[in-house]
């Protein structure tokens, strides 16, 4: 198996006539925590959506743990992946969305157990026990029987994290998970991510505008602009001594550097 959890190799992604990624290359090592920062429209969330097969690619190769995501071989010939292949590779990733995406008609516990039962084939009891363990981990064991409409935004997002973990991913994708929250609710969500990062059990890719959090939690920070990685490196370098003027200009809007 590859040492890399994720590889983008010469990837091109277009939206109509607009080329977002062109011959884009990016690698993330196993168990690395990478924060992706940059202005809106720079390709940050699209990168995560490509990994979750919510967006396709126009050229190049994406690999997850060494295996192609969007391609498969048949009789020695590369061809577009079928749905079975996509499901297999996609099962290695879990995504936490910006706007929670919980099912409003299901209880908190059922939101977490539904996919493990019907996708992973877990028994209802096994899924329930795992769901309760995950709710304890995110501090919401007492909300198992509640509905999403009865929760705060921070609680919904913590349920979203538990739901992603219930699928036993090895790669966790976090897409602006605090941007829809009131400021006083942000830290309760970030504290869960801190605990996950400390376990060193996941590869984590965070798209975030929480600059201080990215500096604290990341092994590497990548500054995206116009579909390119303008600058990348350890948090101390990116936040304390950025070398590119575009990086400095962006960070100056968040930090005093």
N, C-alpha and C positions, 0 to 999 in steps of 0.2 A: 504494500500500500504506500502511496506517495507520502512524503514528509509534509506536503502542503494540504491544508484542509480545503482551500479554494484556489483555483487558478483561472484567470482570464487571459487567454492567449490570442492576441491580434483580433480582438472582438470589435465588430462594427455594429452599431445600433442606430437606426434611423426612425424618425417620426415624420412620415411623408418626405418632404424635401429637406427637412432639418436633420443633420447628422449630429447626434449627441456624442457617441463614442466612435472613434475611428482608429483602427489598429491599436486598440486599448489593451495594455498588459498590466496585470495586477496579481500578486500572490500573497496568500495569508497562510502562515504556518499553523500546524496543529497546536491547539490550546493557546494561541495568541489572542490577545484582546486588542482589537483595532478600532479606533474611533475615526469616523469620517466626518470632517467638517467642511464648510464652504457655503457660498450663497445659494439661494433658491434657484433651481433650474440647472444646477451644475452636474447633475447625474447621480447624486448620492442615493436617493430612494430608488431610482431606476435600477441601480446595481443590485439592490436587495430584491427587487421585483423580478429581475432576471433569474436570480438564484432560486426564487420560489416558483418559477415557471409562470409567473403572472404576466411577464413580458418576454417575447422571443428575441432572438438576435438575428442579424442579417448576414454576418460573416464571422469567421473565427471559431474558437472552441472555448467552452467553459467546462472545467473539470471540478468535481467534488470528490475529495479524498482519492484523487487520481483517476476517477472514472468520468468520461464525458457525460455532461448533463443533457445537452440538446441533440446529441448524436449517438448513434449506435452502429455497430458493425453487423452486417449480414452477408455471409459468404465472402468475407474479406473486403467488403465495400462499405464505406461510410455512408450513412443515410440519416435523415431526420428521425429522431427518437419517437417511438410510439408511446401511447399513454401508459402502458405497463412499465416501460423503462423510466419514464418521467416520474411515476409514482414511487418506484424503487429508490431512485436517487433523492427525490424530494423528501422522502421519509427520514433522511439524515439531518434535515434542517427544521428548525422551528422558528416561527416569526411572531413577534409581538408588534402589533400595529399601533399607529398613532391614535386612532379613534376606537380602540377597544375591540369592536366587531363581535361583541357577545350576543348570544341569542336571547332576546328580551323575554321570550315565553318560557325559557328554561331556568330552573334554579341554578345557583352558582355551582353546586356540585355536579349537576347534570351537564352544564357547559363544559366542565373539565372531563367528565367520564364518557361523553358521547363518542368522541373520535377513538379513544382507546378500545372501546367495545366493538365499534363497527369497522374500524380500519385495522387495528392491531389484533383484534380477535380476543381481547381479554374477557374474562367472565365479569359479570356485573359486580360480583363481590370483590374481585381483584381490583377492578377499576375504582370501586368505591373506596377501598382501603388506600389505594395510591392517591386518589383525589383528596382524601382527608389529610394524608401526610403532607401533600403539597400545600393545602390550605393552612396547615399548621406552620409550614415553612414561611409562608408569606403573611402570617399573622391574621388569618381570616377564618379560622376554624369555626367560629361562632356564626358565620354568615353562610354556611353550607346550604341552608334551606331558603335563603333570601333570593329575590329576583334582582337582576341588574338595575332595574329602575329604583330599587331601594338603597343603592350603594352610592357613595361619593365617587368622583372621578378617579381619585387615587386608589380606592378599593377596586373599582372596575379594572384598572390597569394591572393591579396585583393579581386579580383573577386571570387576566390575559396572560400574564407570565406563567402562572400555574398551569393554565391550559396548554401553553406551548411545551412546557416541561413534561406534561403527561404523555406526550408522544415520544419521549426518550430520544430527543435529538442529540447529536454530538456537536452541531453548529447552531448557535443561537443568533438570530438576526433581530435587531432592535431598531425600529424606525421612528425616530423622534417621539419616543414613548412618553415624554413629559410635556410636549408642546400644547396638548389640549387640556392641561391641568391648571387649576388655580395655583399660584405660587406656593401657598402654604401646604399643598398636597404633594409637591414635587419630591421632597426629601424622603417620604415614606416609600416611594417607588424606587428611588435611587439606592436606598439602603438594601433593598432586596437584590439589586444588581451587584452591589458591593459584595454581598455574601456569596453570590454565584461566582463572581470573578475570583474571590479568595479561594474557592474550592479547586481551581485550576482543572476543572473537569470538562470545560467547554471551550471551543473556539467561539469567540464573541465578536460580532461586527456591529458597531453602534453608529448609526447616523444621529447626530445630536447637535444642538446649539447650547448645551450645558458645558461651557468651556472649562470651568473649574473642575467639574466632574470628569470630563475627558482627560484633563491633565492628571487627575488623581488615579484613575483606574486603568489607563491604557498602557500597553506595551509599546504601541506605535500609534501615531496620529498622522492622518493623511489629509492634506488640504486639497479639495477638489475645486476646479473652476473650469467651466465650459467643457465638461467631459474629459478633463485631463487631471492627472495628479501633478499639481504645481510643485508641491513640496511634501516630503514625508520624513519622519524620524522619531526618535524618542520624545515624549512629552516635554522634557526639559529643553530640548533644542527648539522644538516648534514654538513653544510658548515664551521661552526666554530669549532665544537668539534666532528668530526666523531669518533665513537668508534671502528670501524672495520678497520683493516690494509688494506684490499682490497679497501675499500672506500677511505681511505687516499691516497693510491697509485694512484687511478683513478683521484681524484680531484687534486692531485699535478701536473697532466699534463695540467690542466686548470687554477688553482688558486694558489696563494701563501698562503697556510694555515699552 
